[in-house]
């Protein structure tokens, strides 16, 4: 997200969420099947967790005295990429990209260096990760092979380019850029060419997520005064607001079959149908829960 480093933003959201503790849902909601990965600091540090889509069977995948955040599933659901500062040294914060097996084993570091590398997104063919980095002086979109080789910079704008998301066929990347003065949703070819502003609104539009069939983009925006979840056609037409909550809602993620969308609001995970109906909260703890990502 453009602005302060990701860790600072999370710290601010955590402080706000502490003002309003939520109770556990009385019974598991009917929100379909599957699993959702997310980030939570329920043990006093941010770690990656997995739960059933209805909020049951929560279990932790990481347990490190570090900041583990922004999970991203491999297309076959066997691994998860994530952001962590676990290898920071000398008191400085150094965010890097890591991958692990879906059960939390086999953690491997992908990126290396003094820059801040975060917001990984796994390519549909399973071979590469797109991510945000400030290694060349400002936030840009990069790609790297999952084994850490083949690093390539995709954007070269003086603005902030963040939050990459692959189209299902791997031919394009949606991302957020401030190159027009405010955060907007752009779509570019997978090689970084042909970037086009798809949201084109004076508000802040963030968190793009492709529908599984590639025809739509979900995102969050404050265009109506508070951050809410919206969906639009992939060409930017047909914008539709899906949520109407009293607390900011962000970072939508589609279920594998495209019938539901998960997101976080007021530091809890929610699931709704893709048309905005059937809203259900699936987490309920005093600790914040962010960045829901549905397992393929």
CORWO-V470732 format. One record per run of one state. SS is the DSSP state (2 for helix, 1 for strand, 0 for the rest). FROM is the first residue (numbers start at 1). LEN is the number of residues. If there is no record, write none. Layout:
# CORWO-V470732
SS|FROM|LEN + SS|FROM|LEN
This chain:
# CORWO-V470732
0|1|5 + 2|6|12 + 0|18|17 + 1|35|6 + 0|41|6 + 1|47|6 + 0|53|6 + 1|59|2 + 0|61|7 + 1|68|6 + 0|74|5 + 1|79|6 + 0|85|11 + 1|96|6 + 0|102|6 + 1|108|2 + 0|110|7 + 1|117|6 + 0|123|5 + 1|128|6 + 0|134|6 + 1|140|6 + 0|146|6 + 1|152|2 + 0|154|7 + 1|161|6 + 0|167|5 + 1|172|6 + 0|178|6 + 1|184|6 + 0|190|6 + 1|196|2 + 0|198|7 + 1|205|6 + 0|211|5 + 1|216|6 + 0|222|6 + 1|228|6 + 0|234|6 + 1|240|2 + 0|242|7 + 1|249|6 + 0|255|5 + 1|260|6 + 0|266|2 + 1|268|6 + 0|274|6 + 1|280|2 + 0|282|7 + 1|289|6 + 0|295|2
